């Protein structure tokens, strides 16, 4: 079984007054014996040929405990826990990834900023405290085989669908407020974290479709703080959190409308 190999790609700016540097977390899977990365069944079949896609984002709430005032709590095996009262996530890109050997892809990761016509029309902000399914639109394109769905979390802008009216998410990829219990039996402490950074992952397409497909990308917030030291600064915890959301997501393909 191949495991993701995380690494950081940093891009910095040299002049004053420019936006903060972009740090992209890429969790890349190793190639299988055929040289491909992704769903084994689809690689063996040279992918699923599609000429259209409808995008939806949904949530797996397994492992979450609802809070009386709204939001939810997730607890780790060691007794540490996070309560989320309000939270937002910006899905910047959803795009189909053609079936190409890893060695022949034109550019190395990150490739989540793809201009491929299969991409969802625009970035969308999602309310983590609501966990409601959200339609992200449709796209049509010349038919070709695909094996993965690429997902990128990145900064939202005023005017993107779903953005909070108060502007609190402008320029951010993720933010939340709630409470944190850093170790078992420790008191709860107020906690906020946010990130303007980026994380992306290629999700194997699971399922099949004929011509036009519907892809449902499902995030699992119960994994938000997996394997993260809660002694880190909030911005570093936030970076690990968005990486966890991308790498534990799934992409299910079915025949579209």
HELIX and SHEET records of a PDB file:
HELIX    1   1 UNK A   40  UNK A   44  1                                   5    
HELIX    2   2 UNK A  102  UNK A  104  5                                   3    
HELIX    3   3 UNK A  221  UNK A  223  5                                   3    
HELIX    4   4 UNK A  234  UNK A  247  1                                  14    
SHEET    1   A 7 UNK A   5  UNK A  11  0                                        
SHEET    2   A 7 UNK A  22  UNK A  28 -1                                        
SHEET    3   A 7 UNK A 198  UNK A 207  1                                        
SHEET    4   A 7 UNK A 134  UNK A 153 -1                                        
SHEET    5   A 7 UNK A  48  UNK A  59 -1                                        
SHEET    6   A 7 UNK A 211  UNK A 219  1                                        
SHEET    7   A 7 UNK A 250  UNK A 255 -1                                        
SHEET    1   B 7 UNK A   5  UNK A  11  0                                        
SHEET    2   B 7 UNK A  22  UNK A  28 -1                                        
SHEET    3   B 7 UNK A 198  UNK A 207  1                                        
SHEET    4   B 7 UNK A 134  UNK A 153 -1                                        
SHEET    5   B 7 UNK A  81  UNK A  98 -1                                        
SHEET    6   B 7 UNK A  72  UNK A  75 -1                                        
SHEET    7   B 7 UNK A  65  UNK A  66 -1                                        
SHEET    1   C 6 UNK A   5  UNK A  11  0                                        
SHEET    2   C 6 UNK A  22  UNK A  28 -1                                        
SHEET    3   C 6 UNK A 198  UNK A 207  1                                        
SHEET    4   C 6 UNK A 134  UNK A 153 -1                                        
SHEET    5   C 6 UNK A  81  UNK A  98 -1                                        
SHEET    6   C 6 UNK A 124  UNK A 127 -1                                        
SHEET    1   D 7 UNK A   5  UNK A  11  0                                        
SHEET    2   D 7 UNK A  22  UNK A  28 -1                                        
SHEET    3   D 7 UNK A 198  UNK A 207  1                                        
SHEET    4   D 7 UNK A 134  UNK A 153 -1                                        
SHEET    5   D 7 UNK A  81  UNK A  98 -1                                        
SHEET    6   D 7 UNK A 174  UNK A 181 -1                                        
SHEET    7   D 7 UNK A 189  UNK A 195 -1                                        
END                                                                             
